[in-house]
């Protein structure tokens, strides 16, 4: 069932990506090829340093900075090309071979996120290549849309594939929000550098993107260490519960064995764990904190001492 649900989900994402891309405006006829080449190179560098976060085949990259920057400077279609370059770099350098359905989903998810961010950017009045005060809000909205949609799509895919809750998976990706919005600010700075220094001004984006990559790696390392320690604690707790169960079972056996007291059929002495025989009074006094007072029952009074029973003696004294 999970496999079928995952395939249906991936198919829906692919269809949504196709529709979103098809509805994008064609844009101008001229594109600054130098700027596009530099942004593609930035995406290739970022995509070549993926960080694995949930098992094999699931990775995150810092390509969003180059994608948003390409959207703001050149437009929607160059942004899609930049996103594709980052995907190609990630697929080429990965160490583990993923299933084809994951590759299809990763491509469709990034293209859908890029297309939706582009639609929102244009809807709020964003114009590629223009640096003005009102550019902040379209840029912020596009960055937020890319973050929520991209992480949401990945979280839902993992949740469907592994039977986990969406919130639990997405909660593990919230820490990337800082880098996404940092990437948006970086895109705004690169637009200014592009306008003042031309396409070569985009080269200033390489060090910040490298910092974002190192941030990913460092923070992800801390998360892995935290997960490892949590796993160790859970393992120790499981072992402790097992030991407790064993001890409880052993205690139950001891109680059962202590309830079966070996007693001599003639003298009524009791044998302890050291194979030593004790009078019944001494054994019970020692183990159960009980003291004894001695008397005679009616049968023993008659049998051993030829005395009448206590009831008869009491009746005669009443007469």
C-alpha positions in Angstrom: 0.0 0.0 0.0 2.8 2.4 0.8 4.5 1.8 -2.5 1.2 2.5 -4.4 0.6 5.6 -2.3 4.1 6.8 -3.0 3.8 6.3 -6.7 0.5 8.2 -6.8 2.0 11.0 -4.8 5.0 11.3 -7.1 2.7 11.3 -10.1 0.7 14.1 -8.6 3.9 16.1 -8.0 5.1 15.5 -11.5 1.7 16.7 -13.0 1.6 19.7 -10.7 5.2 20.6 -11.7 4.3 20.3 -15.4 1.3 22.6 -15.1 3.2 25.2 -13.0 6.1 25.3 -15.5 3.7 25.5 -18.5 1.9 28.5 -17.0 5.1 30.5 -16.5 5.5 33.6 -18.7 7.9 33.3 -21.5 9.8 36.4 -20.4 12.1 38.6 -22.6 13.9 37.3 -25.6 17.4 38.4 -24.4 19.1 36.8 -21.5 22.5 37.7 -20.1 24.4 34.5 -20.9 27.4 35.5 -18.8 25.2 36.0 -15.7 23.3 32.8 -16.5 26.5 30.8 -16.8 27.8 32.1 -13.5 24.6 31.3 -11.7 24.5 27.8 -13.2 28.1 27.4 -12.0 27.0 28.5 -8.5 24.2 25.9 -8.6 26.6 23.2 -9.8 28.9 24.0 -6.9 26.1 24.0 -4.4 24.5 20.9 -5.8 27.8 19.0 -5.7 27.8 19.2 -1.9 24.5 17.6 -0.9 23.8 16.8 2.8 22.1 13.5 3.5 19.4 13.9 6.2 17.0 11.0 6.2 18.5 7.7 5.1 19.8 6.9 1.6 18.6 8.9 -1.4 17.2 11.9 0.6 19.4 15.0 0.5 19.3 18.7 0.8 21.5 21.3 -1.0 22.1 25.1 -0.9 21.1 25.6 -4.6 18.1 27.7 -3.6 20.4 30.8 -3.3 21.4 30.5 -7.0 17.8 29.6 -8.0 16.3 32.6 -6.3 19.1 34.9 -7.5 18.5 33.7 -11.1 14.8 34.3 -10.7 15.3 37.9 -9.4 18.0 38.8 -12.0 17.1 36.9 -15.2 13.5 35.5 -14.8 11.6 32.3 -14.4 13.0 30.1 -17.2 16.7 30.8 -16.3 15.7 30.0 -12.7 14.4 26.6 -13.9 17.6 26.1 -15.8 19.7 26.9 -12.7 17.6 24.5 -10.6 18.1 21.8 -13.2 21.9 22.3 -13.1 21.9 21.9 -9.3 19.9 18.7 -9.6 22.3 17.3 -12.2 25.2 18.0 -10.0 23.5 16.3 -7.0 22.7 13.2 -9.1 26.2 12.9 -10.4 28.1 13.2 -7.2 25.9 11.1 -4.9 27.5 8.0 -3.4 24.4 5.8 -3.2 22.3 4.9 -6.1 18.7 5.9 -5.5 15.6 4.4 -7.0 14.4 6.0 -10.2 11.2 7.1 -8.5 13.2 9.2 -6.1 15.1 10.9 -8.9 11.8 11.7 -10.7 10.4 13.1 -7.5 13.5 15.2 -6.7 13.4 16.8 -10.1 9.7 17.4 -10.1 9.8 18.8 -6.6 12.5 21.3 -7.2 10.9 22.4 -10.5 7.5 22.8 -8.9 9.0 24.8 -6.0 10.8 27.0 -8.4 7.8 27.5 -10.6 5.5 28.4 -7.7 8.1 30.8 -6.2 8.3 32.4 -9.7 4.5 32.8 -10.0 4.4 34.4 -6.5 7.3 36.7 -7.3 5.6 38.0 -10.4 2.2 38.2 -8.8 3.6 40.6 -6.1 5.1 42.9 -8.7 8.6 41.5 -8.9 10.5 42.5 -12.0 13.7 40.5 -12.9 16.9 42.6 -12.7 15.4 45.7 -11.0 16.7 46.7 -7.6 14.1 48.9 -5.8 12.5 49.1 -2.4 9.4 47.1 -3.3 11.6 44.2 -4.5 12.0 43.0 -0.9 8.5 41.7 -0.5 8.3 39.7 -3.8 11.7 38.3 -3.0 10.7 37.4 0.5 7.5 35.7 -0.6 9.3 33.7 -3.3 11.9 32.5 -0.8 9.2 31.6 1.7 7.2 29.7 -1.0 10.3 27.8 -2.1 11.2 26.8 1.4 7.7 25.7 2.5 6.9 23.9 -0.7 10.2 22.2 -1.2 10.6 21.0 2.4 6.9 20.1 2.5 7.0 18.0 -0.6 10.1 16.1 0.7 8.5 15.6 4.1 5.3 14.3 2.7 7.2 11.9 0.4 9.2 10.5 3.4 6.1 10.3 5.5 4.2 8.3 2.8 7.2 6.0 2.1 7.9 5.2 5.8 4.5 5.5 7.4 5.5 8.5 9.6 3.6 11.6 10.5 4.2 14.6 8.2 4.8 16.9 11.2 7.5 14.6 12.6 9.4 14.6 9.3 9.0 18.2 8.6 10.1 19.1 12.1 13.5 17.7 11.2 13.8 20.2 8.3 12.7 23.4 10.0 16.3 24.2 10.8 17.0 24.8 7.1 14.7 27.9 7.2 17.6 30.1 8.3 19.7 29.1 5.3 16.8 29.5 2.9 16.1 33.1 4.0 19.8 33.8 4.2 19.9 32.7 0.6 17.1 35.2 -0.2 19.1 38.0 1.3 22.1 36.8 -0.6 20.1 36.9 -3.8 19.1 40.5 -3.1 22.8 41.4 -2.5 23.8 39.7 -5.7 21.2 41.6 -7.7 22.8 44.8 -6.4 26.3 43.5 -7.2 25.0 42.6 -10.7 23.7 46.0 -11.4 26.8 47.8 -10.1 29.5 45.4 -11.3 27.9 43.5 -14.1 27.9 39.7 -14.4 31.2 39.3 -12.6 29.6 40.7 -9.5 27.8 37.4 -9.2 31.2 35.8 -8.3 30.8 37.4 -4.9 28.0 34.8 -4.2 30.5 31.9 -4.2 31.9 32.5 -0.6 28.4 32.9 1.0 27.1 29.8 -0.7 30.2 27.9 0.5 29.4 29.2 4.1 25.8 27.9 3.7 27.1 24.5 2.7 29.4 24.4 5.7 26.5 25.4 7.9 24.5 22.5 6.5 27.3 20.1 7.1 28.0 21.4 10.6 24.4 21.5 11.8 23.6 18.2 10.2 26.6 16.7 12.0 25.2 17.9 15.3 21.8 16.4 14.4 23.4 13.1 13.6 25.4 13.1 16.9 22.1 13.9 18.7 20.3 11.1 17.0 23.2 8.7 17.8 23.0 9.6 21.5 19.3 9.3 21.5 19.6 5.9 19.9 22.1 4.8 22.5 19.9 6.0 25.3 16.9 4.2 23.8 19.0 1.1 23.4 20.2 1.3 27.1 16.6 1.8 28.2 15.5 -1.2 26.2 18.3 -3.3 27.8 17.3 -1.9 31.2 13.7 -2.9 30.7 14.9 -6.4 29.7 16.9 -6.7 32.8 14.0 -5.5 34.9 11.8 -8.1 33.3 14.4 -10.8 34.0 14.7 -9.7 37.6 11.0 -9.6 38.1 10.8 -13.1 36.6 13.6 -14.3 38.9 11.9 -12.7 41.9 8.7 -14.4 41.1 10.5 -17.8 40.9 12.2 -17.1 44.2 8.9 -16.3 45.8 7.4 -19.4 44.4 10.3 -21.5 45.6 10.1 -19.9 49.1 6.4 -20.7 49.3 7.4 -24.4 48.9 9.1 -25.2 52.2 10.7 -28.6 52.6 9.4 -30.0 55.9 10.1 -33.3 57.6 7.1 -35.6 57.7 8.0 -36.8 61.2 9.6 -34.0 63.3 8.2 -31.1 61.1 11.7 -29.5 60.8 12.2 -27.2 57.9 15.2 -27.3 55.5 16.7 -24.0 54.4 18.7 -23.1 51.2 21.9 -24.2 52.9 20.5 -27.7 53.4 20.3 -27.2 57.1 17.3 -28.3 59.1 15.6 -26.0 61.6 12.8 -26.4 64.1 9.7 -24.9 62.5 9.4 -22.3 65.3 13.0 -21.1 64.8 12.7 -21.0 61.0 9.5 -19.0 61.0 10.7 -16.6 63.7 13.9 -16.0 61.6 12.3 -15.4 58.2 8.9 -14.0 59.0 9.5 -11.9 62.1 7.1 -13.9 64.2 7.4 -15.1 67.8 5.7 -18.1 69.4 4.0 -18.9 72.7 3.6 -22.6 73.6 0.4 -24.3 74.7 -1.4 -27.6 74.3 -4.2 -28.5 72.0 -7.0 -30.7 73.3 -5.8 -33.8 71.5 -2.3 -33.6 72.9 -3.5 -32.9 76.4 -5.5 -36.2 76.3 -2.9 -38.2 74.3 0.3 -37.2 76.0 -0.7 -35.9 79.4 -4.0 -37.7 80.1 -5.6 -34.3 80.9 -9.1 -33.3 80.0 -9.7 -30.8 77.2 -9.7 -27.2 78.1 -13.4 -26.9 77.3 -14.3 -29.6 79.7 -12.1 -28.0 82.4 -13.8 -24.7 81.9 -17.3 -26.3 82.2 -16.5 -28.0 85.4 -15.1 -24.8 86.9 -18.4 -23.1 86.0 -20.4 -25.7 87.9 
